[in-house]
């Protein structure tokens, strides 16, 4: 019929091309998959950001004058700070 033996099928399985063997035995052309180039991501460098806080830090908060003014406006939200 096709001339394939059990040894041929076992060898094709070991090589990982069983589908190609079946296609060739049926007379169909075997197309090799095209290798697509893997796009490389651009390297991101750490750079300074003018006007931004450094990563991992918090802003220092309001100045004492601003904190006192906010405590006058909203005493329940901004308690007066004692330096």
N, CA, C and O of each residue as an XYZ file, in Angstrom:
332
protein
N       0.827     -1.182      0.000
C       0.000      0.000      0.000
C       0.874      1.248      0.000
O       1.079      1.852     -1.053
N       1.383      1.639      1.143
C       2.210      2.850      1.155
C       3.673      2.526      1.352
O       4.527      3.367      1.069
N       3.985      1.357      1.819
C       5.374      0.976      2.003
C       5.957      1.447      3.315
O       7.168      1.342      3.512
N       5.141      1.963      4.224
C       5.636      2.414      5.531
C       5.661      1.239      6.489
O       4.704      0.470      6.570
N       6.734      1.110      7.198
C       6.834      0.053      8.204
C       6.747      0.674      9.588
O       6.792      1.894      9.743
N       6.623     -0.172     10.573
C       6.557      0.316     11.952
C       7.854      1.014     12.353
O       7.843      1.959     13.142
N       8.980      0.533     11.796
C      10.264      1.170     12.102
C      10.336      2.574     11.509
O      10.903      3.478     12.124
N       9.763      2.765     10.312
C       9.739      4.095      9.695
C       8.931      5.074     10.546
O       9.348      6.210     10.770
N       7.787      4.625     11.010
C       6.933      5.495     11.824
C       7.595      5.794     13.161
O       7.522      6.924     13.643
N       8.239      4.802     13.769
C       8.932      5.035     15.041
C      10.086      6.019     14.861
O      10.304      6.877     15.716
N      10.821      5.903     13.765
C      11.928      6.831     13.507
C      11.410      8.237     13.248
O      12.017      9.214     13.685
N      10.287      8.344     12.539
C       9.715      9.672     12.278
C       9.215     10.310     13.559
O       9.359     11.519     13.742
N       8.630      9.522     14.449
C       8.190     10.065     15.747
C       9.378     10.532     16.569
O       9.321     11.573     17.224
N      10.452      9.761     16.530
C      11.637     10.152     17.304
C      12.228     11.448     16.776
O      12.751     12.247     17.553
N      12.154     11.672     15.469
C      12.685     12.900     14.890
C      11.684     14.048     14.963
O      12.063     15.202     14.764
N      10.436     13.762     15.239
C       9.425     14.799     15.378
C       8.794     15.220     14.068
O       8.144     16.265     14.027
N       8.952     14.459     12.992
C       8.374     14.838     11.708
C       7.432     13.771     11.168
O       7.514     13.407      9.995
N       6.548     13.272     12.003
C       5.598     12.249     11.588
C       4.609     12.808     10.562
O       4.226     12.103      9.629
N       4.198     14.051     10.722
C       3.262     14.651      9.775
C       3.889     14.751      8.389
O       3.215     14.517      7.386
N       5.165     15.093      8.326
C       5.843     15.179      7.036
C       5.932     13.806      6.386
O       5.786     13.687      5.170
N       6.167     12.782      7.170
C       6.243     11.427      6.620
C       4.901     10.988      6.043
O       4.852     10.378      4.975
N       3.828     11.295      6.738
C       2.496     10.914      6.252
C       2.164     11.687      4.980
O       1.598     11.117      4.048
N       2.505     12.970      4.924
C       2.229     13.750      3.719
C       3.037     13.235      2.531
O       2.513     13.130      1.422
N       4.304     12.917      2.757
C       5.133     12.416      1.665
C       4.629     11.059      1.169
O       4.653     10.789     -0.032
N       4.175     10.210      2.084
C       3.702      8.890      1.665
C       2.388      8.973      0.905
O       2.072      8.081      0.119
N       1.611     10.046      1.131
C       0.360     10.202      0.402
C       0.550     10.935     -0.917
O      -0.389     11.043     -1.705
N       1.764     11.442     -1.168
C       2.025     12.101     -2.434
C       1.829     13.601     -2.397
O       1.974     14.263     -3.424
N       1.505     14.152     -1.243
C       1.324     15.595     -1.141
C       2.669     16.281     -0.889
O       3.546     15.701     -0.249
N       2.838     17.505     -1.384
C       4.098     18.198     -1.140
C       4.187     18.654      0.316
O       3.194     19.051      0.926
N       5.373     18.588      0.838
C       5.605     18.996      2.224
C       6.183     20.392      2.206
O       7.215     20.643      1.582
N       5.514     21.296      2.894
C       6.007     22.670      2.979
C       6.687     22.850      4.333
O       6.149     22.467      5.371
N       7.848     23.425      4.300
C       8.524     23.717      5.563
C       7.999     25.045      6.084
O       7.824     25.982      5.305
N       7.749     25.147      7.366
C       7.240     26.402      7.904
C       8.298     27.491      7.798
O       9.492     27.252      7.978
N       7.822     28.686      7.503
C       8.745     29.821      7.418
C       9.154     30.237      8.822
O       8.341     30.275      9.746
N      10.402     30.538      8.949
C      10.901     31.021     10.229
C      10.721     32.526     10.286
O      11.285     33.259      9.473
N       9.947     32.976     11.231
C       9.732     34.411     11.391
C      10.793     34.964     12.329
O      11.072     34.376     13.374
N      11.374     36.073     11.964
C      12.366     36.659     12.874
C      11.676     37.191     14.129
O      10.611     37.804     14.058
N      12.287     36.952     15.244
C      11.736     37.410     16.511
C      12.092     38.878     16.680
O      13.272     39.227     16.707
N      11.083     39.750     16.794
C      11.407     41.168     16.970
C      12.040     41.399     18.336
O      11.575     40.880     19.351
N      13.087     42.172     18.339
C      13.769     42.462     19.593
C      13.221     43.743     20.163
O      13.023     44.729     19.453
N      12.980     43.713     21.451
C      12.487     44.907     22.129
C      13.635     45.885     22.331
O      14.766     45.477     22.595
N      13.347     47.168     22.209
C      14.417     48.125     22.469
C      14.791     48.109     23.951
O      13.944     47.895     24.818
N      16.038     48.332     24.215
C      16.523     48.332     25.592
C      16.068     49.621     26.264
O      16.315     50.718     25.764
N      15.400     49.470     27.407
C      14.944     50.650     28.143
C      15.995     51.017     29.173
O      16.339     50.223     30.048
N      16.485     52.208     29.053
C      17.499     52.690     29.966
C      16.855     53.562     31.031
O      15.895     54.287     30.770
N      17.397     53.478     32.223
C      16.922     54.360     33.283
C      17.426     55.761     32.977
O      18.612     55.960     32.712
N      16.528     56.718     33.015
C      16.944     58.088     32.743
C      16.267     59.006     33.742
O      15.241     58.670     34.333
N      16.853     60.146     33.911
C      16.264     61.094     34.861
C      15.015     61.712     34.242
O      14.939     61.932     33.033
N      14.061     61.980     35.086
C      12.822     62.586     34.631
C      12.708     63.948     35.298
O      12.367     64.023     36.479
N      12.982     65.012     34.582
C      12.934     66.335     35.201
C      11.541     66.637     35.745
O      10.539     66.468     35.049
N      11.494     67.080     36.980
C      10.224     67.440     37.598
C       9.478     66.289     38.223
O       8.389     66.495     38.758
N      10.011     65.094     38.178
C       9.328     63.928     38.739
C      10.079     63.449     39.972
O      11.282     63.667     40.114
N       9.339     62.792     40.860
C       9.984     62.233     42.035
C      10.771     60.998     41.637
O      10.357     60.266     40.739
N      11.888     60.757     42.284
C      12.627     59.528     41.984
C      11.783     58.301     42.315
O      10.910     58.350     43.182
N      12.046     57.237     41.638
C      11.259     56.018     41.855
C      11.441     55.508     43.282
O      12.552     55.497     43.813
N      10.340     55.089     43.891
C      10.397     54.493     45.219
C      10.398     55.485     46.361
O      10.569     55.077     47.510
N      10.218     56.752     46.103
C      10.199     57.735     47.187
C       8.853     58.438     47.210
O       8.063     58.337     46.271
N       8.610     59.146     48.292
C       7.379     59.906     48.433
C       7.710     61.384     48.529
O       8.808     61.743     48.955
N       6.781     62.246     48.143
C       7.032     63.671     48.313
C       7.107     64.009     49.796
O       6.511     63.309     50.614
N       7.816     65.052     50.153
C       7.999     65.365     51.568
C       6.753     65.884     52.274
O       6.718     65.919     53.504
N       5.746     66.280     51.535
C       4.535     66.790     52.155
C       4.515     68.312     52.120
O       5.429     68.937     51.581
N       3.472     68.909     52.695
C       3.379     70.373     52.648
C       4.387     71.028     53.593
O       4.831     70.434     54.575
N       4.725     72.252     53.264
C       5.616     73.025     54.132
C       4.881     73.352     55.423
O       3.655     73.252     55.464
N       5.589     73.740     56.479
C       4.901     74.067     57.747
C       3.874     75.187     57.614
O       2.840     75.157     58.281
N       4.145     76.173     56.764
C       3.180     77.262     56.583
C       1.894     76.756     55.937
O       0.796     77.132     56.346
N       2.039     75.907     54.933
C       0.869     75.361     54.256
C       0.112     74.426     55.195
O      -1.119     74.426     55.201
N       0.823     73.639     55.982
C       0.168     72.732     56.925
C      -0.627     73.518     57.966
O      -1.724     73.103     58.340
N      -0.101     74.628     58.434
C      -0.832     75.452     59.408
C      -2.074     76.067     58.776
O      -3.125     76.127     59.414
N      -1.968     76.521     57.540
C      -3.113     77.099     56.859
C      -4.200     76.057     56.617
O      -5.382     76.344     56.802
N      -3.813     74.849     56.205
C      -4.790     73.783     56.003
C      -5.446     73.381     57.318
O      -6.627     73.036     57.340
N      -4.689     73.422     58.416
C      -5.266     73.102     59.726
C      -6.290     74.149     60.131
O      -7.253     73.824     60.825
N      -6.104     75.416     59.709
C      -7.107     76.450     59.996
C      -8.367     76.229     59.164
O      -9.478     76.416     59.659
N      -8.198     75.833     57.902
C      -9.352     75.642     57.030
C     -10.151     74.387     57.395
O     -11.377     74.439     57.485
N      -9.471     73.273     57.602
C     -10.121     72.003     57.893
C      -9.459     71.373     59.113
O      -8.570     70.537     58.952
N      -9.856     71.739     60.305
C      -9.190     71.196     61.492
C      -9.419     69.705     61.683
O      -8.597     69.036     62.308
N     -10.530     69.163     61.153
C     -10.770     67.743     61.330
C      -9.952     66.895     60.337
O      -9.633     65.742     60.629
N      -9.619     67.447     59.192
C      -8.835     66.699     58.196
C      -7.339     66.895     58.355
O      -6.572     65.966     58.100
N      -6.905     68.070     58.767
C      -5.486     68.380     58.917
C      -5.234     68.864     60.338
O      -5.336     70.061     60.607
N      -4.909     67.962     61.246
C      -4.642     68.419     62.621
C      -3.380     69.265     62.651
O      -2.460     69.036     61.866
N      -3.328     70.229     63.540
C      -2.126     71.063     63.594
C      -0.907     70.229     63.966
O      -0.956     69.396     64.872
N       0.177     70.470     63.253
C       1.393     69.709     63.523
C       2.218     70.442     64.567
O       2.293     71.671     64.577
N       2.830     69.666     65.441
C       3.697     70.243     66.474
C       5.131     69.888     66.142
O       5.530     68.730     66.267
N       5.919     70.883     65.714
C       7.306     70.564     65.349
C       8.184     70.298     66.528
O       9.372     70.018     66.362
